Amino acid sequence: MGVNKEELFDKVVNLSKRRGFVFQSAEIYGGFRSTYDYGPVGVLLLRNVKEQWWRSMVQFRQDVVGIDAAILSPPSIWEASGHLTNFTDPLVDCRECGSRFRQDKLEDLNSCPTCDSKSSFTEARQFNLMFKTNAGPVIDSAAEVYLRPETAQGMFTNFTNVLNTSRKKPPFGIAQIGKSFRNEITPGNFVFRTREFEQMEMEYFVPPADSDKWFEYWCKERMDWYLNLGMKADSLRLRIHDPDELSHYARATSDIEFSFPWGWDELEGIANRTDFDLNQHAQASGNKLEYNDSGTGERYVPHVIEPAAGATRTAMAFLMDAYEEEEVNGEVRNVLKLDHRLSPYKVAVLPLSKKDELIEPSKEVLDLVQPHWMCDYDQTQAIGRRYRRQDEIGTPYCVTIDFETLEDKAVTVRERDSMNQDRVPINELVEYLSSHLAP
Ligand code: ATP
């Protein structure tokens, strides 16, 4: 049963609230606009997205190392990076109703989407998206600091530290996952655009002559990451930026876009940033930021390929892509067909009834399985309803302990997508699940 694109958005937002993926932040105080909290299953999905990124970008590669840099940062970094002057969006107000918009996202520059007034917009003003705060007890300009609007600058400012301590040489990369903050003019579409979000970014430093080759390599590598994690091929596309769209420092940029209910929109940008960032920070800090090969005597400023993805935005895209409705025995079953590696819980342990004699063996099964995988345990309600709940949060395997278990020391394992059931001896359960669940 296909899910209508217009309805998909509301269905996923509802599911998120109902099942504990995402809650409106500060909800008991009426909600804090456009900020969200990740609930018990949402935090697991988000962690799994980040973990899969880290595995493919760091764990499986000897040419990439990770860091975790500070969020608070001095103005000098943002002056050198160009963010203080250029990290702006054009802001317009409607003179009639007072609504504010990002001019570059307006469909019709002559018509206000809120009140329909014509030619009511003010001239565009450049609005800087960085959050500013004060460090220490004295509030003056010398104490001004910024919350980072991207994680990338931490990789550039630590270039020499990482080079000296990791014994890497170009081509090599520095990866980071963490929170970033942007005072977005028009946050919205649920967690798609928020003022506080998480990014997964990597700066790949290469010999200048090889940058085109590595740019192509990373575009393919990153597309494959989404596909390999089960995102449908027709939900994804790579959009190459036209030359007039490119930032002044970028030699090439491509976006990986997802087909959201409102249309194609960005999940990740891959850019060839040349030597812009290292040169800017070298000039501003007075420190050389270059690679010096002691063997050949060669010395150069590497060029940088940057795949920059949003973790929170990507988690939402995986949710939307995996959501399906199926008719089973005349009833609609909602199921999240998430790749096992992204599923919040891999296994749910379910005693068939609340009777005492089933609880103890169920707890023993849980003890056996939970050192290996994130497990849920649920002994309330009828078994059918518990299966539906697990389907809706994407749990690939339900393990049911019934009265026969007491006799045959075996359990029923139900697979989410096929709903097929296997009877598996308890002492073979871990092996059975291991053979079906990829790490
Ligand atoms: P946009 O044009 O949508 O504002 P951007 O091109 O400025 O985004 P980048 O600076 O390239 O975005 O950031 C890299 C990634 O970080 C984006 O592809 C997106 O997944 C994520 N991201 C950026 N801004 C936000 C936000 N406000 N909320 C959630 N995720 C974001």
Boltz pocket constraint, residues with backbone or C-beta under 6 A from the ligand:
constraints:
  - pocket:
      binder: B
      contacts: [[A, 149], [A, 150], [A, 182], [A, 184], [A, 191], [A, 192], [A, 193], [A, 194], [A, 195], [A, 196], [A, 197], [A, 198], [A, 199], [A, 266], [A, 267], [A, 268], [A, 269], [A, 308], [A, 309], [A, 310], [A, 311], [A, 312], [A, 313], [A, 314]]
      max_distance: 6.0
